[in-house]
């Protein structure tokens, strides 16, 4: 039953911290999940096959692997404790997907993976490639000529379009990105500079996706990357969750029953954070606790999960305008595919006001010299909420209240490195 008090707060654009009543232990639900651990490992193998090709065309990657570092942010933690008058137990770290090579955002995971998977499928089907080949041959002109007969289309508020556009154009595909009104001008300009066709819509994200899907279906040589329903996209993100284990190990950070990991993921339609959470759950099970973060004006996944109606409901139905500075999170209707998977996997969701995105942005720049785009700051309210009464209630219920000194809090920085300097300065000023 949806709490009427919390629903009223959502309608009034107040920040809420919602704990998922359906959250279940991982072993009890793992056999009912639609994608297996083997599926994620298969996706990782595919990315490894493509590594020689990626290294050749994007030398800024390390050995052709698209991955990002993790930064401890102790000064930021102290600043947050001071600003919010709370104690953040344990340590605070930042997953730097803003530094992901090629596309500078989390979308470099799922978006690029699906483009590569589609390219591989076409090349193998046409007897141009075998999985035993060195994939660096894909950089040859004959492959570019072949791929130029095919189109990739996607609907996006910005970052997904960037990742798919940049990679598809490099491979040789013709690319069309359908962009909603929320997409920033600089993202559209950057795509066009890479030879990508951008079609703009005066309505929101859902319309851009709907139109893109429709146009793609009318052309047998066109492949539509569906942010709302794609399993390939989801698996690309899930690989990111898998890789965390090795990174934390190298940092000397333990994750086990006595040392829980809390991860705060900005959420738009749900594919990126959903996939990452999925991968993390297969690695750490009940020792990882995943929370999504959404803008107060666009809490699509929150409303979908709270009501159990998923994509049958929109923020518009609650009188919310879906207008937010967090362009990547400006989504009015959640992914039903992801929502149903997250129903028992996700610990909870919290919302954040746009003004806080900017104050966190400026604070992080001052304290750690890290510059993110506004949507990437959404997760920072998570550790603050966890120190609240509701947060303590969750810890007690999970029997980890007495272990909270051992918690590792991870905020997932979803993008920012491609933001033009003049625009980043403007963001910084807003936060001051």
ABEGO torsion letter per residue (X at the ends): XBBAAAAAAAAAGBBBBBBBAABBBAAAAAAABABBAAAAAAAAAAAAAAAAAAAAABAABBGGBBBBBBBBBAAAAAAAAAAAGBBBBEBBBBBBAAABBGAGBAAAAAAAAAAAAAAAAAAAAAGABBAABBAAAAABAAAAAAAAABBBBBBBAGAAAAAAAAAAAAAGBBBBBBBBAABBAAAAAAAAAAGBBBBBBABBAAAAAAAAAAAAAABAABBBBBAAABAAAAAAAAAAAAAAAAAAAAAGBBBBAABBBBBBBBBBAGAAAAAAAAAAAAAAEAABBBBBBBBAABBAAAAAAAAGAEAABBAAAAGBAGBBABAAABBABBBAAAAAAAAAABAEBBBBBAAAAAAAAAAAAAAAGBBBBAAAAAAAAAAAAAABAAAAAAAAAAGAAAAAAABBBBBBBABGAABBAAAAAAAAAAAX
